[in-house]
Amino acid sequence: MRQRQRSISLYTAPPCIMSENMENEAKLDLQMNSPTKQCKQSTQLPNFSLVPDKLGITRMDDISAIDQTRVRALALLEISALFDLHDLSYGKRKIKRRAREFGIFGVSLPVLLEHDQTLISNQKVPIIFEKLVKMLGEKGPEVEGILRIAGSATRIKQTRKLLEDGFYEKTSLLEDVNVHDVGSLLKQFLRELPAPLLTVDYVNAFALVEAIPDIKQQIQALNLLVLLLPDVYRNCLQLLLECLQKILDNENNNRMSLSNIAMIMAPNLFMVHTKNSIKNRANEINMAARTSMVIKLLIKYQNLLWTVPSVMINQIRQQFEREQRKKSKDKSIINFFYKKDKGTVYKQMPGDEVDQGVIKVLAPELSKASTAVKLDRNTTAGDIVTKFRKKSIKAKKERESGFWKRDAMSGCYNPKIVVFAMENTFLHEVGGNIGERCLDNKTNMNALYQVNPRAEWIIKNKL
């Protein structure tokens, strides 16, 4: 046994995933889905899916900022333990290129997003990146050789100038651009970022995932690294991977297999500007060639990578409970010295009493502001949200005829008098032993109530 190992991972398998063949998981059929020769390369990797969790599947953007901070701290410990287990170490990528402070290309993602949020407050990724990816995803999947065939250098140069000079005055500039030019522009945008999409802190760690021999642990490592990414980088990565999956889904038309896409995209994600030397450039090219497998894994298992492992959520709950016990102990000492009447400290407000097994659901943004819900063993979060939806046939006809005006900010139909829950309205678990969590509609509420009986339950738009 190695003496230098100082930490032990909480996981023995990737968090929250299972093989499609659970009865004989140790013998995964790597060719279990290979309907055509064209799709052979894209199906050599085994299929995995999320393990159902009574407490609900949690994704990184489902939880509050304070919970995300705790998740990142735990993920950093986990990735360090996992890499230590395999004698792997990584350092921060050193870059020398100076970021531009304005413009489009060569400007950092956080700077672009900060500007764009002055135009659209809830924007999650830079508008230019969103436009490029959207155009590629709409026009590219049916085009043979998309991403592989380069666009016209002359047209690309002209389009870049137009984008730099007047993108925000006319964001529709990309609509008539040749799709191969769009693909080339997107790759140039990624390569010219002052910091790589996978960040200077973790791009080398992503590259090392290929060296882990077990595929489940490879997925686990990618899951942890994705959780460590700052929001704007994680959101951009998700948008890009979804686009690449659309291209892969049309492999029979565009002749772009998973291996082809990975080989083309790897240099754009892993080869960034470093100290200007031939040796460093050669090392980057070699690394990009080796990391095509990592891109394969990112595309293939992207639906698993945004999930926060349930064990981490449990740890966060334990952290909150420890902090609350400490505060309660400190408060008891203060109350003792000041001789406060403890009966007044925990006094309930009239009407706040709720029977055992019954939760009070608040909906401050909706007309039906609150209701008491009796939980049974099958009640889900989705069932509760349904109680706040408009159900009548008449209302459906009125809605279809435009009688109700939609409020884009709240995600609800918002006439002057009545407001109902819409498709992007969810039940949120707030307080108790969590900061805030947007609940998966399949969450078993009775099981969750037993875990966090002191939470507030609030229906509102997603975080």
C-alpha positions as CSV (number, residue, x, y, z in Angstrom):
1,M,0.0,0.0,0.0
2,R,1.3,3.4,-0.9
3,Q,2.5,5.5,2.1
4,R,1.9,8.9,0.5
5,Q,-1.9,8.6,0.3
6,R,-3.3,11.0,2.8
7,S,-7.0,11.2,1.9
8,I,-9.8,8.8,1.0
9,S,-12.6,9.5,-1.4
10,L,-16.2,9.3,-0.2
11,Y,-17.1,7.5,-3.4
12,T,-16.2,4.0,-4.7
13,A,-18.1,4.7,-7.9
14,P,-19.2,7.7,-9.8
15,P,-21.8,9.7,-7.8
16,C,-25.5,9.1,-8.7
17,I,-24.9,7.0,-11.8
18,M,-25.6,3.4,-12.7
19,S,-25.0,1.1,-15.7
20,E,-27.9,0.2,-17.9
21,N,-27.0,-3.4,-17.0
22,M,-27.4,-3.3,-13.2
23,E,-27.6,-7.1,-12.7
24,N,-24.0,-7.6,-13.9
25,E,-22.5,-4.2,-13.6
26,A,-18.9,-5.5,-13.6
27,K,-19.3,-6.8,-17.1
28,L,-20.6,-3.9,-19.1
29,D,-21.3,-4.5,-22.7
30,L,-19.4,-1.7,-24.4
31,Q,-21.2,-2.4,-27.7
32,M,-24.7,-2.7,-26.2
33,N,-26.2,-0.1,-28.6
34,S,-24.6,-0.2,-32.0
35,P,-27.5,-0.2,-34.5
36,T,-25.4,0.9,-37.5
37,K,-21.8,0.9,-38.7
38,Q,-21.9,4.7,-38.9
39,C,-22.7,5.0,-35.2
40,K,-20.2,2.4,-34.1
41,Q,-17.6,4.8,-32.8
42,S,-20.1,6.8,-30.8
43,T,-21.4,3.7,-29.0
44,Q,-18.2,2.1,-27.9
45,L,-18.6,3.7,-24.5
46,P,-21.1,2.1,-22.1
47,N,-24.3,3.8,-21.3
48,F,-25.0,5.1,-17.8
49,S,-28.0,6.8,-16.2
50,L,-28.7,8.6,-13.0
51,V,-29.7,6.5,-10.0
52,P,-33.3,7.5,-8.9
53,D,-33.1,9.3,-5.6
54,K,-36.2,9.8,-3.4
55,L,-34.9,13.1,-2.3
56,G,-34.6,14.3,-5.9
57,I,-31.8,14.8,-8.4
58,T,-29.9,18.0,-7.7
59,R,-28.0,20.0,-10.3
60,M,-25.6,22.7,-9.6
61,D,-27.9,25.5,-10.8
62,D,-30.7,24.2,-8.6
63,I,-29.0,25.4,-5.4
64,S,-28.2,28.7,-3.9
65,A,-24.8,30.5,-4.0
66,I,-23.9,29.5,-0.4
67,D,-24.7,25.9,-1.2
68,Q,-22.6,26.0,-4.4
69,T,-19.7,27.3,-2.4
70,R,-19.9,24.4,0.0
71,V,-20.2,21.9,-2.9
72,R,-17.1,23.3,-4.6
73,A,-15.1,22.9,-1.3
74,L,-16.2,19.3,-1.1
75,A,-15.6,18.7,-4.8
76,L,-12.0,20.0,-4.5
77,L,-11.3,17.6,-1.6
78,E,-12.8,14.7,-3.6
79,I,-10.9,15.4,-6.9
80,S,-7.7,15.7,-4.9
81,A,-8.3,12.3,-3.2
82,L,-9.2,10.7,-6.5
83,F,-6.1,12.0,-8.3
84,D,-3.9,11.0,-5.3
85,L,-5.3,7.5,-5.5
86,H,-4.0,7.3,-9.1
87,D,-0.7,9.1,-8.5
88,L,-1.9,12.1,-10.6
89,S,-1.2,15.7,-9.9
90,Y,-2.0,18.9,-11.8
91,G,-1.1,22.5,-11.6
92,K,-2.6,25.8,-12.7
93,R,-2.1,26.5,-16.4
94,K,0.2,29.5,-16.8
95,I,-0.8,32.0,-19.5
96,K,0.9,35.1,-20.8
97,R,-1.7,36.5,-23.2
98,R,-3.3,39.7,-21.9
99,A,-7.0,39.8,-22.0
100,R,-8.8,42.5,-24.0
101,E,-11.0,44.7,-21.9
102,F,-13.6,45.3,-24.7
103,G,-14.7,43.9,-28.0
104,I,-15.7,40.3,-28.8
105,F,-12.8,38.0,-29.5
106,G,-10.0,37.7,-26.9
107,V,-12.2,39.1,-24.1
108,S,-12.7,36.9,-21.1
109,L,-16.1,35.2,-20.5
110,P,-16.7,36.9,-17.1
111,V,-16.1,40.4,-18.7
112,L,-18.4,39.6,-21.6
113,L,-21.1,38.3,-19.3
114,E,-20.8,41.3,-17.0
115,H,-21.4,43.6,-19.9
116,D,-24.3,41.5,-21.3
117,Q,-26.1,41.4,-18.0
118,T,-26.4,45.2,-18.2
119,L,-28.6,44.5,-21.2
120,I,-30.3,41.3,-20.1
121,S,-30.2,40.9,-16.3
122,N,-30.7,37.1,-16.2
123,Q,-28.3,36.3,-19.0
124,K,-26.2,33.3,-18.1
125,V,-23.7,33.1,-20.9
126,P,-22.1,35.8,-23.1
127,I,-24.6,36.7,-25.9
128,I,-22.0,36.3,-28.7
129,F,-21.2,32.8,-27.5
130,E,-24.9,31.9,-27.2
131,K,-25.5,33.2,-30.8
132,L,-22.6,31.3,-32.3
133,V,-23.6,28.0,-30.6
134,K,-27.3,28.5,-31.4
135,M,-26.6,29.2,-35.1
136,L,-24.3,26.1,-35.3
137,G,-26.9,24.0,-33.5
138,E,-29.7,25.1,-35.8
139,K,-28.0,25.0,-39.2
140,G,-25.0,22.6,-38.6
141,P,-26.4,19.2,-37.7
142,E,-27.6,18.4,-41.3
143,V,-24.5,19.7,-43.1
144,E,-21.9,17.2,-44.1
145,G,-18.5,17.8,-42.6
146,I,-19.7,20.5,-40.1
147,L,-16.8,21.6,-37.8
148,R,-14.4,19.6,-40.0
149,I,-14.7,21.8,-43.1
150,A,-13.2,25.2,-42.6
151,G,-15.1,28.3,-43.7
152,S,-13.9,30.9,-46.1
153,A,-10.9,32.9,-44.6
154,T,-12.0,36.0,-46.4
155,R,-15.6,35.8,-45.3
156,I,-14.5,35.0,-41.7
157,K,-12.2,38.0,-41.6
158,Q,-15.0,40.3,-42.8
159,T,-17.6,38.8,-40.3
160,R,-15.2,39.2,-37.4
161,K,-14.8,42.9,-38.2
162,L,-18.5,43.3,-38.4
163,L,-19.0,41.6,-35.1
164,E,-16.2,43.6,-33.4
165,D,-17.6,46.9,-34.8
166,G,-21.3,46.5,-34.3
167,F,-22.5,43.2,-32.8
168,Y,-24.5,44.8,-30.0
169,E,-26.1,47.2,-32.3
170,K,-27.2,44.4,-34.6
171,T,-27.2,41.0,-32.9
172,S,-28.7,39.4,-36.0
173,L,-25.4,39.7,-37.9
174,L,-24.9,36.0,-37.7
175,E,-28.2,34.9,-39.2
176,D,-27.0,35.0,-42.9
177,V,-23.5,33.7,-42.2
178,N,-22.4,30.5,-43.9
179,V,-22.6,27.6,-41.4
180,H,-19.0,26.5,-41.9
181,D,-18.0,30.1,-41.2
182,V,-20.0,30.0,-38.0
183,G,-18.2,26.8,-37.0
184,S,-14.8,28.4,-37.7
185,L,-15.8,31.6,-35.8
186,L,-16.8,29.5,-32.8
187,K,-13.5,27.6,-32.8
188,Q,-11.6,30.9,-33.1
189,F,-13.6,32.4,-30.2
190,L,-12.7,29.4,-28.0
191,R,-9.0,29.4,-29.0
192,E,-8.6,33.1,-28.4
193,L,-10.1,33.2,-25.0
194,P,-7.5,34.7,-22.6
195,A,-8.4,31.8,-20.2
196,P,-9.6,28.4,-21.6
197,L,-13.2,27.4,-21.3
198,L,-12.1,24.7,-18.8
199,T,-10.3,27.5,-16.8
200,V,-6.6,27.9,-16.0
201,D,-7.2,26.3,-12.6
202,Y,-8.6,23.0,-14.0
203,V,-7.8,22.5,-17.7
204,N,-4.8,20.4,-16.8
205,A,-6.9,18.3,-14.4
206,F,-9.4,17.7,-17.2
207,A,-6.6,16.6,-19.4
208,L,-5.4,14.0,-16.8
209,V,-8.8,12.3,-16.6
210,E,-7.7,10.1,-19.6
211,A,-5.0,8.6,-17.3
212,I,-7.6,7.1,-14.9
213,P,-8.0,3.5,-15.9
214,D,-11.6,3.0,-14.7
215,I,-14.4,4.6,-16.8
216,K,-16.6,5.1,-13.8
217,Q,-13.9,7.0,-12.0
218,Q,-13.3,9.0,-15.2
219,I,-16.9,10.1,-15.1
220,Q,-16.7,10.8,-11.4
221,A,-13.6,13.0,-12.0
222,L,-15.3,14.9,-14.8
223,N,-18.4,15.4,-12.6
224,L,-16.3,16.8,-9.8
225,L,-14.3,19.1,-12.1
226,V,-17.5,20.4,-13.8
227,L,-18.9,21.2,-10.3
228,L,-15.7,23.2,-9.6
229,L,-16.1,25.5,-12.6
230,P,-17.3,29.0,-12.1
231,D,-20.9,29.5,-13.2
232,V,-20.2,31.3,-16.5
233,Y,-17.7,28.6,-17.6
234,R,-19.9,25.8,-16.6
235,N,-22.9,27.3,-18.4
236,C,-20.9,27.8,-21.5
237,L,-19.6,24.3,-21.4
238,Q,-23.1,22.9,-21.1
239,L,-24.3,25.0,-24.0
240,L,-21.4,23.8,-26.2
241,L,-21.8,20.1,-25.3
242,E,-25.6,20.2,-26.0
243,C,-24.8,21.6,-29.5
244,L,-22.1,19.0,-30.1
245,Q,-24.7,16.3,-29.1
246,K,-27.1,17.7,-31.7
247,I,-24.4,17.3,-34.4
248,L,-23.6,13.7,-33.2
249,D,-27.3,12.8,-33.3
250,N,-27.3,13.6,-37.0
251,E,-24.1,11.6,-37.7
252,N,-25.7,9.7,-40.6
253,N,-26.2,13.0,-42.4
254,N,-23.2,15.0,-41.5
255,R,-20.6,12.1,-41.3
256,M,-19.3,13.4,-38.0
257,S,-18.8,10.6,-35.5
258,L,-18.0,11.1,-31.8
259,S,-14.3,10.5,-32.5
260,N,-14.3,13.1,-35.3
261,I,-16.0,15.7,-33.2
262,A,-13.7,15.1,-30.3
263,M,-10.5,15.2,-32.4
264,I,-11.6,18.6,-33.9
265,M,-12.8,20.2,-30.7
266,A,-10.0,19.0,-28.3
267,P,-7.4,21.6,-29.5
268,N,-9.9,24.4,-29.1
269,L,-10.5,23.5,-25.5
270,F,-7.1,22.5,-24.4
271,M,-4.6,24.4,-26.5
272,V,-4.4,28.0,-25.1
273,H,-1.9,30.8,-25.3
274,T,1.0,30.2,-23.0
275,K,4.6,31.5,-22.9
276,N,5.6,31.8,-26.5
277,S,8.0,29.0,-27.1
278,I,8.2,26.1,-29.6
279,K,8.5,23.6,-26.8
280,N,5.4,24.7,-25.0
281,R,3.4,24.8,-28.3
282,A,4.5,21.3,-29.1
283,N,3.5,20.1,-25.7
284,E,0.1,21.7,-26.1
285,I,-0.5,20.1,-29.5
286,N,0.5,16.6,-28.1
287,M,-1.8,17.2,-25.1
288,A,-4.7,18.2,-27.4
289,A,-4.3,15.0,-29.3
290,R,-4.3,12.9,-26.1
291,T,-7.4,14.7,-24.7
292,S,-9.8,13.8,-27.5
293,M,-10.9,10.9,-25.3
294,V,-11.8,13.5,-22.6
295,I,-14.0,15.3,-25.1
296,K,-15.7,12.0,-26.0
297,L,-16.5,11.5,-22.3
298,L,-17.8,15.0,-21.9
299,I,-20.1,14.7,-24.8
300,K,-21.3,11.1,-24.1
301,Y,-22.0,11.6,-20.4
302,Q,-22.9,15.3,-20.3
303,N,-26.3,14.6,-18.8
304,L,-24.6,13.2,-15.7
305,L,-22.0,15.9,-15.2
306,W,-24.1,18.7,-13.8
307,T,-25.5,16.6,-11.0
308,V,-24.4,17.2,-7.4
309,P,-23.9,13.8,-5.7
310,S,-26.5,13.0,-3.1
311,V,-23.7,12.3,-0.6
312,M,-22.5,16.0,-1.0
313,I,-26.0,17.3,-0.4
314,N,-26.1,15.1,2.8
315,Q,-22.8,16.6,3.9
316,I,-24.1,20.1,3.4
317,R,-27.1,19.3,5.5
318,Q,-24.8,18.0,8.2
319,Q,-22.7,21.2,8.0
320,F,-25.9,23.4,8.4
321,E,-27.1,21.2,11.4
322,R,-23.7,21.5,13.1
323,E,-23.7,25.3,12.7
324,Q,-27.3,25.5,14.0
325,R,-26.5,23.5,17.1
326,K,-23.5,25.8,17.8
327,K,-25.7,28.9,17.3
328,S,-28.4,27.3,19.5
329,K,-25.8,26.6,22.2
330,D,-24.4,30.1,22.1
331,K,-27.9,31.5,22.2
332,S,-28.7,29.4,25.2
333,I,-25.7,30.9,27.0
334,I,-26.7,34.4,26.1
335,N,-30.3,33.8,27.2
336,F,-29.1,32.4,30.5
337,F,-27.0,35.4,31.3
338,Y,-29.7,37.8,30.3
339,K,-32.5,35.7,31.9
340,K,-34.7,35.8,28.8
341,D,-38.0,34.0,28.9
342,K,-37.3,31.1,26.6
343,G,-41.1,30.7,26.0
344,T,-41.1,34.0,24.1
345,V,-38.1,33.0,22.0
346,Y,-39.8,30.2,20.2
347,K,-43.3,31.6,20.3
348,Q,-45.3,30.7,17.2
349,M,-47.4,33.2,15.3
350,P,-51.1,32.6,15.2
351,G,-52.1,30.4,12.3
352,D,-48.6,28.9,11.9
353,E,-49.4,25.6,13.6
354,V,-49.3,22.7,11.1
355,D,-50.4,19.1,11.8
356,Q,-47.8,16.3,11.7
357,G,-47.4,15.1,8.1
358,V,-48.9,18.4,6.7
359,I,-46.7,21.1,5.2
360,K,-47.5,24.7,4.5
361,V,-46.7,25.6,0.9
362,L,-46.1,29.3,0.2
363,A,-46.5,30.9,-3.3
364,P,-45.9,34.6,-2.8
365,E,-45.7,35.3,-6.6
366,L,-49.0,33.5,-7.3
367,S,-52.6,34.4,-6.5
368,K,-53.1,31.3,-4.4
369,A,-50.5,32.5,-1.9
370,S,-50.4,29.4,0.4
371,T,-52.0,26.1,1.1
372,A,-51.6,23.2,3.5
373,V,-50.7,19.9,1.8
374,K,-51.2,16.6,3.5
375,L,-48.3,14.3,2.6
376,D,-48.6,10.6,1.8
377,R,-45.8,8.3,0.9
378,N,-46.2,9.0,-2.8
379,T,-46.6,12.8,-2.9
380,T,-44.1,14.4,-5.2
381,A,-42.9,18.0,-5.6
382,G,-44.6,18.0,-9.0
383,D,-47.9,17.0,-7.4
384,I,-47.7,20.0,-5.1
385,V,-46.9,22.5,-8.0
386,T,-49.8,21.1,-9.9
387,K,-52.2,22.3,-7.2
388,F,-51.2,25.8,-8.2
389,R,-51.8,25.4,-11.9
390,K,-54.8,26.5,-14.0
391,K,-56.8,23.4,-14.7
392,S,-60.1,24.3,-16.3
393,I,-60.8,23.7,-20.0
394,K,-62.2,27.3,-20.2
395,A,-59.0,28.7,-18.8
396,K,-57.0,26.6,-21.3
397,K,-59.0,28.0,-24.2
398,E,-58.6,31.6,-22.8
399,R,-54.9,31.0,-22.5
400,E,-54.6,29.7,-26.1
401,S,-56.6,32.7,-27.4
402,G,-54.2,35.1,-25.7
403,F,-56.6,36.1,-22.9
404,W,-53.8,35.7,-20.4
405,K,-50.7,37.8,-20.9
406,R,-47.5,36.0,-20.1
407,D,-45.0,37.6,-17.7
408,A,-41.6,36.6,-19.0
409,M,-39.8,37.6,-15.8
410,S,-41.8,35.4,-13.5
411,G,-42.5,32.5,-15.9
412,C,-46.2,32.6,-15.1
413,Y,-49.3,33.8,-16.8
414,N,-49.8,37.1,-15.1
415,P,-53.1,38.9,-15.8
416,K,-54.1,41.8,-13.4
417,I,-55.9,39.6,-11.0
418,V,-54.9,35.9,-11.3
419,V,-51.5,34.3,-11.5
420,F,-51.0,30.6,-11.9
421,A,-47.9,28.3,-11.9
422,M,-46.4,27.6,-15.3
423,E,-44.0,24.9,-16.6
424,N,-40.9,26.6,-15.3
425,T,-42.3,27.1,-11.8
426,F,-41.0,24.7,-9.2
427,L,-41.2,23.9,-5.5
428,H,-38.2,25.1,-3.5
429,E,-36.8,23.8,-0.2
430,V,-35.6,26.8,1.8
431,G,-33.8,26.8,5.1
432,G,-33.7,24.2,7.8
433,N,-30.5,22.2,6.9
434,I,-30.1,23.6,3.4
435,G,-29.6,27.1,1.9
436,E,-32.1,26.8,-0.9
437,R,-32.8,24.0,-3.4
438,C,-35.0,23.9,-6.5
439,L,-36.7,20.5,-6.3
440,D,-36.9,18.0,-9.0
441,N,-40.6,17.3,-9.8
442,K,-40.0,13.6,-8.9
443,T,-38.8,14.4,-5.4
444,N,-40.7,12.3,-2.8
445,M,-41.9,15.0,-0.4
446,N,-42.6,12.7,2.5
447,A,-39.1,11.4,2.5
448,L,-37.7,14.9,2.1
449,Y,-39.9,16.2,5.0
450,Q,-38.4,13.6,7.3
451,V,-34.9,14.8,6.4
452,N,-35.6,18.5,6.6
453,P,-38.8,19.1,8.8
454,R,-37.9,22.7,9.5
455,A,-37.7,23.8,5.9
456,E,-40.0,26.3,4.3
457,W,-41.7,25.2,1.0
458,I,-42.0,27.9,-1.5
459,I,-43.3,27.8,-5.1
460,K,-41.6,30.2,-7.5
461,N,-39.6,30.5,-10.6
462,K,-36.3,28.5,-10.8
463,L,-33.2,30.0,-9.2
